[in-house]
Amino acid sequence: MSSPLFSIITCTLNSAGWIDESIRSVLCQRNVTIDYVFVDGGSTDGTLEKLRAIPREITLIENRRNGISDAMNAGVAAARGDIVAHLHSDDYYLHPDVLISVAHRFASSGCRWLFGRTARAIDGQLRPESYTAPRYSRKRLLNGNFIPHPATFVERRLLNESGLFDTRLRYAMDYDLWLRLSAIADPFQLDDALTAFREHAGSLSTRDRIAAMKEDLAVRLAHTGPKPLRRLMHHARFLVRRRRAQRHLIEQQHPELQNHEQTSNRSLNNA
C-alpha cells in the first residue's frame, strides 16, 4: 500500500508562543509524505521568522487578513495532498505515528473522511476530554458538534466538493462543514486521541463561548430545514446549554460564589 500525501494546513497570527510544539509534532511524523502549508494573517511577533526557519520545504501564504475561514480555504487551495488536515498553531499531534495510522484507516475502511479524539492540553498537562463522544450519526451530529477539528482528516476532493468553509461564519465554520460533508459521505470514527487541543484564555472558543453557541444554533437550524418540532428541540437544547455555560463562566470569574454554593449545599444536606 502506498501512503497518501498529507496536506497539513496551519493558520497563524502572532503564534510564536505556541507554534514550536505544533511544528515539531508534524516534522516527527514517520513513514508518510507531508505537504506542509502555512497561512499567516500578518504576524508581527516572530512567527514568520520561525516558519522560515523550518528545516524543510513548506508553502507559506502571507498577509491573509480576511478571517480564519478565508485563511483555511486559502490553505486548501494551495494544498497538493490527497488528505487534508487543519492543525491549529496552538495544537499538536500526540505521537509520531498519527498520520500513518490515519492513512491505514483510510485504506482499510474506504472512507472519504474520518475523525478521532483530542486530549486537552492545559497548563502543560495533558488531560482526557471532559465528555464521552456519542457514536456518529448525522442525526446526532445535528444535535451538537462532537467532531474535533484538529483530529479530522478529509479527502481534498471531498473538501472541494463540499464548498469549503463558509467565510460568513466566525465560530461554527467547522461544524457547518461537517454537516455538509456528512450529507455527501459518512465519516469513519476513531476512538483514539490523535491531537492535543490547547485550552487557554486566549483561545477563541474559550473567550467567546456564548457567541459561539449562538452561531452553532444558527448552523444547526439551517441544516435542519423546515421541521417545526426538531427546530423547537434545538432551541430548547440551546437554552439549557447556554444556562450551563453562563453558570460556568460566572464560576470561573467568581470562584468564591462556587465555594459559597458548595458550602450552602453541604449545610442543607446536613440539616
C-alpha positions in Angstrom: 0.0 0.0 0.0 1.4 3.4 -1.0 0.9 6.1 1.7 -1.2 9.1 0.6 0.2 12.6 0.5 -1.0 14.5 3.5 -1.5 18.3 3.4 -1.2 19.7 6.9 -2.5 23.3 7.0 -1.7 25.6 9.9 -3.1 29.1 10.1 -1.1 31.6 12.2 -1.5 35.0 13.7 1.1 36.0 16.3 1.5 32.4 17.2 5.2 32.5 18.3 4.3 31.4 21.8 2.7 28.1 20.7 3.9 27.2 17.2 7.2 25.4 18.0 5.4 22.4 19.6 2.9 22.2 16.7 5.8 22.2 14.1 7.8 19.5 16.0 4.8 17.2 16.1 4.4 17.4 12.3 8.1 17.1 11.4 8.4 14.0 13.6 5.7 12.0 11.8 7.0 8.7 10.5 6.5 6.8 7.2 4.4 9.5 5.5 4.9 12.3 3.0 3.7 15.7 4.1 2.8 18.8 2.1 3.2 21.5 4.8 1.1 24.7 4.3 1.1 27.8 6.5 -1.3 30.7 6.1 -0.4 33.8 8.1 -2.7 36.7 8.9 0.0 39.3 9.4 2.1 38.2 12.4 4.5 40.7 14.0 5.7 38.7 16.9 8.4 36.5 15.3 6.0 33.8 14.0 7.1 34.3 10.3 10.8 34.0 11.3 10.0 30.7 13.0 8.2 29.5 9.9 11.0 30.5 7.5 13.5 28.6 9.7 11.7 25.3 9.4 14.3 22.8 8.0 12.2 21.5 5.1 10.2 22.8 2.2 6.9 24.5 3.2 4.3 26.6 1.4 3.9 30.0 3.2 1.0 32.3 2.3 1.4 35.7 4.0 -0.9 38.6 4.9 -4.2 36.7 4.6 -6.3 39.1 6.7 -9.9 38.2 5.9 -10.6 35.9 8.8 -9.9 32.2 9.8 -12.4 30.7 7.3 -10.8 32.5 4.4 -7.3 31.5 5.7 -8.3 27.8 5.9 -9.8 27.9 2.4 -6.6 29.5 1.1 -4.7 26.7 2.6 -6.9 24.1 0.9 -6.4 25.9 -2.4 -2.7 25.7 -2.1 -2.7 22.1 -0.9 -1.4 19.3 -3.1 -2.2 16.3 -0.8 -4.7 13.5 -1.1 -5.8 14.0 2.5 -6.1 17.4 4.2 -6.0 18.3 7.9 -6.0 21.7 9.6 -3.7 21.7 12.6 -4.2 24.9 14.5 -1.0 26.7 15.6 -1.5 26.0 19.3 -2.4 22.3 18.8 -0.1 19.3 18.1 -0.1 15.7 17.2 0.3 13.3 20.2 2.8 10.9 18.7 4.9 10.3 15.6 2.5 7.6 14.1 -0.7 9.7 14.0 -0.6 10.2 10.2 0.4 6.7 9.2 -2.3 5.3 11.4 -4.8 7.6 9.7 -3.5 6.5 6.3 -4.0 2.9 7.2 -7.6 3.6 8.4 -8.5 5.4 5.2 -7.1 2.4 3.2 -8.9 -0.3 5.2 -12.2 1.4 5.6 -12.6 3.1 2.2 -13.8 6.2 4.0 -13.5 9.7 2.5 -13.1 11.5 5.8 -12.5 10.5 9.4 -12.2 11.9 12.9 -10.6 10.9 16.1 -10.4 12.4 19.5 -8.3 15.0 21.2 -6.6 15.4 24.6 -6.8 18.7 26.4 -3.5 20.5 27.0 -4.0 22.7 30.0 -1.1 24.5 31.7 1.4 22.0 30.3 -0.6 18.9 31.4 -2.5 16.5 29.1 -6.0 15.6 30.3 -8.7 13.5 28.8 -11.7 15.0 27.1 -14.3 16.1 29.6 -17.1 14.1 28.0 -17.6 10.9 26.0 -18.5 11.5 22.4 -21.5 9.7 21.0 -21.3 7.2 18.1 -21.6 9.1 14.9 -24.8 9.5 13.0 -25.9 12.6 11.1 -28.9 12.9 13.4 -26.6 13.0 16.5 -24.3 15.5 14.7 -27.3 17.8 14.2 -27.9 17.8 17.9 -24.4 19.1 18.6 -20.9 19.2 17.2 -18.8 16.4 18.7 -16.2 16.3 15.8 -12.9 17.9 16.9 -11.4 19.9 14.1 -7.7 19.2 14.9 -8.4 15.5 14.8 -10.3 15.5 11.5 -8.9 14.4 8.1 -10.7 14.8 4.8 -10.0 13.9 1.2 -9.1 17.0 -0.7 -11.5 16.2 -3.4 -14.4 15.8 -0.9 -13.5 19.2 0.7 -13.7 20.9 -2.7 -16.9 19.1 -3.5 -18.4 20.3 -0.2 -17.7 24.0 -0.9 -15.1 24.5 1.8 -15.6 26.8 4.9 -18.3 29.4 4.9 -16.4 32.7 5.3 -19.6 34.4 6.8 -19.2 32.3 9.9 -16.8 33.2 12.7 -17.1 30.3 15.2 -19.1 27.4 13.7 -17.4 27.2 10.3 -16.1 23.7 11.1 -19.5 22.5 12.4 -21.2 23.8 9.2 -18.6 22.0 7.1 -19.0 18.7 8.9 -22.8 18.8 8.3 -22.2 19.5 4.6 -19.6 16.7 4.4 -21.9 14.3 6.2 -24.7 14.9 3.6 -22.2 13.5 1.0 -20.4 10.7 2.9 -20.4 9.3 6.4 -17.1 9.7 8.3 -15.1 6.9 10.0 -15.0 7.4 13.7 -11.9 6.6 15.7 -11.9 6.5 19.5 -8.1 7.2 19.8 -6.8 10.6 20.8 -4.8 11.9 17.9 -4.2 15.6 18.7 -3.7 17.8 21.8 -6.1 20.7 21.8 -4.6 23.5 23.8 -7.1 25.3 26.1 -6.2 28.8 27.3 -7.9 32.1 28.0 -6.9 33.5 24.6 -8.5 30.7 22.5 -11.5 31.8 20.5 -13.8 29.1 21.8 -13.0 29.9 25.4 -13.1 33.7 25.1 -16.4 33.9 23.1 -18.3 30.8 24.2 -21.8 32.2 24.3 -21.5 33.9 20.9 -20.1 30.6 19.5 -23.1 28.7 20.9 -25.5 31.1 19.2 -23.8 30.6 15.9 -23.8 26.8 16.4 -27.6 27.1 16.8 -28.0 29.1 13.6 -26.0 26.5 11.7 -28.0 23.7 13.2 -31.3 25.3 12.3 -30.1 26.0 8.7 -29.3 22.3 8.2 -32.5 21.1 10.0 -34.7 22.9 7.5 -38.5 23.5 7.9 -39.2 20.9 10.6 -41.0 22.7 13.4 -40.7 20.0 16.1 -36.9 19.5 15.5 -36.3 23.2 15.4 -38.1 23.6 18.7 -36.0 20.9 20.3 -32.8 22.6 19.0 -33.9 25.8 20.6 -34.7 24.1 23.9 -31.3 22.4 24.0 -29.6 25.7 23.3 -31.3 27.3 26.2 -30.1 24.6 28.6 -26.6 24.7 27.2 -26.5 28.5 27.4 -27.6 28.4 31.0 -24.8 25.9 31.9 -22.2 27.9 30.0 -23.2 31.1 31.7 -23.0 29.5 35.1 -19.6 28.0 34.3 -18.3 31.4 33.1 -19.6 33.1 36.3 -17.9 30.4 38.5 -14.6 31.0 36.6 -14.7 34.7 37.1 -16.0 34.5 40.7 -14.8 31.2 42.3 -15.9 32.5 45.7 -19.6 32.1 44.5 -18.9 28.4 43.7 -17.4 27.8 47.1 -20.3 29.6 48.8 -22.8 27.4 46.8 -20.9 24.3 47.8 -20.9 25.3 51.5 -24.6 26.1 51.3 -25.4 22.7 49.8 -23.4 20.9 52.5 -25.3 22.8 55.2 -28.6 21.9 53.7 -27.6 18.2 53.3 -26.5 18.1 57.0 -29.6 19.9 58.3 
